[in-house]
């Protein structure tokens, strides 16, 4: 009887550890996704500052969401939205510059 109780406790402990590890891996995966999105944004900002410095003035108008990528209040959707805004800024600039030079 005592062996069954110890086996039951051992099984419950294994289940607890397994569920805890699952939670930690999910949390780590979310952290890695946030880091990847943040890195994309930073790379895009560096690209703008290096290749299109005239657009740097628009970076100040965009929301400051990159203060701390570990902050749980920063949602993945916000990071992706900000990255898409940077892409739109570059696309609009490219279209406008092509229109300007097309008339010359």
DARA-V747177 format. One record per backbone hydrogen bond with DSSP energy under -1.0 kcal/mol. CO is the residue of the C=O (numbers start at 1). NH is the residue of the N-H. Records with the same first field share a line. If there is no record, write none. Layout:
CO->NH + NH
//
This chain:
1->5
2->6
3->7
4->8
5->9
6->10
7->11
8->12
9->13
10->14
11->15
12->16
13->17
14->18
15->19
16->20
17->21
18->22
19->23
20->24
21->25
22->26
23->27
24->28
25->29
26->30
27->31
28->32
29->33
30->34
31->35
32->36
33->37
34->38
35->39
36->40
37->41
38->42
39->43
40->44
41->45
42->46
43->47
44->48
45->49
46->50
47->51
48->52
52->55
53->56
55->58
63->65
68->71
71->74
75->79
76->80
77->81
78->82
79->83
80->84
81->85
82->86
83->87
84->88
85->89
86->90
87->91
88->92
89->93
90->94
91->95
92->96
93->97
94->98
95->99
96->100
97->101
98->102
99->103
//
